[in-house]
Amino acid sequence: MTNHQRLLRYLKHQLVARNSKGFGIHSPYIFHLVTEIIHDFIPFYCYGSIEKERQNLLSNNTLIEVNDFGSGSHINKQTQKKVCDIAKHSLKPKKQAQLLFRLVNHFQSKNILEIGSSLGITTSYLASVSSKSKLITLEGCPETSKIAQHTFSNLQLKNITLNTGNFNKTLIPALHKFKKVDFVFFDGNHKKNATLEYFNTCLPFIHNNTVFIFDDIHLSEEMEEAWNEIKIYENVKVTLDLFHLGIVFFKKEFTKQHYNIKF
Ligand SMILES: C[S@@+](CC[C@H](N)C(=O)[O-])C[C@H]1O[C@@H](n2cnc3c(N)ncnc32)[C@H](O)[C@@H]1O
């Protein structure tokens, strides 16, 4: 998909999407989530220190060997990259990472899985909500993992386990460690088949209140296809399309509904 096509899709999304007032959202649960959590921009205590780490990474010119498995980073295919370039192109921007923090806080998620750690910035947001939560994050590139570990120790985050290796080796053991997952952030290998495979692998580990978040659901035609397939699964009830992120709820008491939300 070209940048032009993506821009058109974004504009189309914005035209039909519900705004921060939540007009037209009938479910009180989703109405509250949209108006009070998704559109709450009051800063939390930990935002400053995590963003300081991001700034350090953005000014780090060290070259590292990268082992890039995903299709998300189409900007740079060479095997050596500067840390600052990874920080610029691969991490969730602060607005979205802080939304993930608020969602974990709102749902009080304790067993959190992130598929795709990169330099550990979004991981740090997810883990900062509560020291009582357990977070497992998966990353395939050893040198990137090392820097993520630095990020966690600089922020004194002790509730994170980083497993290095291809997701096809690390995902199932991580899920078995949890037995049931509360919150999964899918942010690695932005391809249709891989996304659907990770989704299907995680499904046996959900409970009624589990929340899945998919990154970049409109990155490409194939990511849109993956998102559209996910929406029609029988146990998927409510989905929210925020354009850059897709949120999935499995609550049996919900009526199946799909919302486009401005964010
Ligand atoms: C977009 S980045 C993650 C960004 C991170 N969640 C953040 O917002 O800070 C995706 C990461 O997934 C890793 N990755 C992609 N495909 C993988 C695979 N099949 N196995 C292991 N790691 C993979 C890449 O090395 C990359 O670091």
Ligand as a Chemical Component Dictionary entry (heavy atoms), coordinates in Angstrom:
data_LIG
# 
_chem_comp.id                   LIG 
_chem_comp.type                 NON-POLYMER 
_chem_comp.pdbx_formal_charge   0 
_chem_comp.three_letter_code    LIG 
# 
loop_
_chem_comp_atom.comp_id 
_chem_comp_atom.atom_id 
_chem_comp_atom.alt_atom_id 
_chem_comp_atom.type_symbol 
_chem_comp_atom.charge 
_chem_comp_atom.model_Cartn_x 
_chem_comp_atom.model_Cartn_y 
_chem_comp_atom.model_Cartn_z 
_chem_comp_atom.pdbx_ordinal 
LIG C1  C1  C 0  7.575  -2.713  15.753 1  
LIG S1  S1  S 1  8.834  -3.421  16.701 2  
LIG C2  C2  C 0  8.163  -3.440  18.333 3  
LIG C3  C3  C 0  8.038  -2.077  18.923 4  
LIG C4  C4  C 0  7.678  -2.039  20.406 5  
LIG N1  N1  N 0  6.495  -2.796  20.702 6  
LIG C5  C5  C 0  7.463  -0.610  20.846 7  
LIG O1  O1  O 0  6.415  -0.032  20.534 8  
LIG O2  O2  O -1 8.341  -0.064  21.544 9  
LIG C6  C6  C 0  8.720  -5.108  16.236 10 
LIG C7  C7  C 0  9.846  -5.980  16.762 11 
LIG O3  O3  O 0  9.475  -7.338  16.517 12 
LIG C8  C8  C 0  10.639 -8.076  16.191 13 
LIG N2  N2  N 0  10.186 -9.216  15.364 14 
LIG C9  C9  C 0  9.489  -9.163  14.214 15 
LIG N3  N3  N 0  9.223  -10.406 13.771 16 
LIG C10 C10 C 0  9.752  -11.276 14.670 17 
LIG C11 C11 C 0  9.767  -12.699 14.785 18 
LIG N4  N4  N 0  9.194  -13.484 13.874 19 
LIG N5  N5  N 0  10.370 -13.237 15.859 20 
LIG C12 C12 C 0  10.951 -12.444 16.797 21 
LIG N6  N6  N 0  10.977 -11.091 16.747 22 
LIG C13 C13 C 0  10.386 -10.514 15.693 23 
LIG C14 C14 C 0  11.543 -7.119  15.437 24 
LIG O4  O4  O 0  12.896 -7.488  15.613 25 
LIG C15 C15 C 0  11.181 -5.775  16.080 26 
LIG O5  O5  O 0  12.137 -5.408  17.045 27 
# 
loop_
_chem_comp_bond.comp_id 
_chem_comp_bond.atom_id_1 
_chem_comp_bond.atom_id_2 
_chem_comp_bond.value_order 
_chem_comp_bond.pdbx_ordinal 
LIG C1  S1  SING 1  
LIG S1  C2  SING 2  
LIG S1  C6  SING 3  
LIG C2  C3  SING 4  
LIG C3  C4  SING 5  
LIG C4  N1  SING 6  
LIG C4  C5  SING 7  
LIG C5  O1  DOUB 8  
LIG C5  O2  SING 9  
LIG C6  C7  SING 10 
LIG C7  O3  SING 11 
LIG C7  C15 SING 12 
LIG O3  C8  SING 13 
LIG C8  N2  SING 14 
LIG C8  C14 SING 15 
LIG N2  C9  SING 16 
LIG N2  C13 SING 17 
LIG C9  N3  DOUB 18 
LIG N3  C10 SING 19 
LIG C10 C11 SING 20 
LIG C10 C13 DOUB 21 
LIG C11 N4  SING 22 
LIG C11 N5  DOUB 23 
LIG N5  C12 SING 24 
LIG C12 N6  DOUB 25 
LIG N6  C13 SING 26 
LIG C14 O4  SING 27 
LIG C14 C15 SING 28 
LIG C15 O5  SING 29 
# 
